[in-house]
Amino acid sequence: RYRAERGGFPSYENSETHFYGDPAVALEDMIRDLGKAESFIFLEYFAIEDQISLGRIKEVLAERVKAGVLVRIFYAGRGTGTQS
């Protein structure tokens, strides 16, 4: 409700928002939820660094693709920033 009233951007219907104070807990929840996807996964990031957590996410995404799930990742690549 806050985003719709103050941010001018409504949330998607039937969606939830969670705050995570601990990134490790957020990662575990994300991996669990990605593993449940049945039709599509759309991820959007500003930047992606190939670290341990990304490796775990890639494993789940590859598994979901094999199960017929459409997976798309949108992110800004290197050198896409504006210079002044």
C-alpha positions in Angstrom: 0.0 0.0 0.0 2.9 2.4 0.8 4.4 2.0 -2.6 1.1 2.6 -4.4 0.3 5.7 -2.3 3.7 7.3 -2.0 5.8 5.9 -4.8 3.3 6.2 -7.6 4.0 2.5 -8.5 1.4 -0.2 -7.7 2.7 -3.6 -6.8 1.7 -6.6 -8.9 -1.5 -8.2 -7.7 -1.2 -11.2 -5.4 2.4 -10.4 -4.5 4.2 -10.0 -1.2 7.1 -7.9 0.1 9.5 -9.1 2.8 12.3 -7.2 4.5 15.5 -9.2 5.2 18.0 -7.9 7.7 20.3 -10.8 7.0 21.3 -11.4 3.4 22.0 -15.1 4.0 18.4 -15.6 5.0 17.2 -13.7 1.9 19.4 -15.9 -0.3 18.0 -19.1 1.2 14.4 -17.9 0.7 15.2 -16.8 -2.8 16.7 -20.1 -3.8 13.8 -22.0 -2.2 11.2 -19.9 -4.1 13.1 -20.1 -7.4 13.0 -23.9 -7.0 9.2 -23.8 -6.8 8.7 -21.9 -10.1 6.5 -23.7 -12.6 6.1 -21.4 -15.6 8.6 -18.5 -15.6 11.3 -16.7 -13.7 12.2 -13.1 -14.4 15.1 -11.6 -12.4 16.2 -8.0 -12.7 19.5 -6.7 -11.2 21.6 -3.6 -11.6 24.8 -5.7 -11.5 25.7 -9.3 -11.1 28.9 -10.5 -9.7 29.9 -14.1 -10.1 30.3 -15.2 -6.5 29.3 -18.2 -4.4 25.7 -17.1 -4.1 25.3 -16.6 -7.8 26.6 -20.1 -8.4 23.9 -21.5 -6.2 21.3 -19.4 -8.0 22.6 -20.6 -11.4 22.2 -24.2 -10.4 18.5 -23.7 -9.5 17.9 -21.7 -12.7 19.4 -24.5 -14.8 17.3 -27.1 -13.0 14.1 -25.0 -13.6 15.0 -24.6 -17.4 15.3 -28.4 -17.6 11.8 -28.6 -16.1 10.5 -26.4 -18.8 10.4 -23.1 -16.9 11.1 -19.9 -19.0 14.0 -18.1 -17.3 15.0 -14.5 -18.1 17.6 -12.3 -16.4 17.8 -8.6 -17.0 20.8 -6.7 -15.8 23.1 -3.8 -16.6 26.4 -5.0 -18.0 29.8 -3.4 -17.5 30.4 -0.1 -19.2 26.7 0.8 -19.4 26.9 3.7 -17.0 26.8 7.3 -18.0 30.1 9.3 -17.7 30.2 13.0 -17.2 
